[in-house]
Amino acid sequence: MKKLLLTAFLGLGFFAFSQELKDKPDVREKDKALLVKTDHAELDAKKKAAEEKAKLPKPYNPKADAGKDIQNLIAKAKKEKKNIMIQAGGNWCIWCLRFNQFVQTTPELKAIVDKNYVYYHLNYSPDNKNEKIFAEYGNPGDKFGYPVFIILDKNGKMIHVQQSDVLEEGKGYSLQKVKDFFNQWTPKS
């Protein structure tokens, strides 16, 4: 009798276990379906970003002699009594291109920049990493990512480094935050 009960118990346990295994593939198939949907969403987002990037101006020049350019900017800044705004990044960086476009097409921001800064796009790309120049400023791109903003006074002394993510809002930049940032680092009379 005990053997019969034990055999029945084991048989029912096996049957229940095998039913659970049959249910598992369906759950896995649903998981795979969700992954595929996520992949499509990610691909669509990348496609939209590539289309946006293709339309935006490319202000970074990988062939520029950044050291020489910055020396020329210092001379110009002294003459015009302005600070130097270095936007470090590259044409590969969608956020760098978005920031440039935002500043150039927002009259309020462009007026602040034109009045107070000599503006420069410092290239960082596989073609030209400008390692020597970035090292002079403490390699801020390594710390904060791109774009990163390096502000120099009219004599070329670094007075501030600003990470860009705190200026973001949605898929762009906050007008008020960017305006406050620019106004905070204008030359002091």
Beta strands, then each sheet from edge to edge (+ up, - down):
strand 1: 83-89
strand 2: 117-123
strand 3: 148-152
strand 4: 158-163
strand 5: 168-169
strand 6: 172-173
sheet 1: 2+ 1+ 3- 4+
sheet 2: 5+ 6-
end
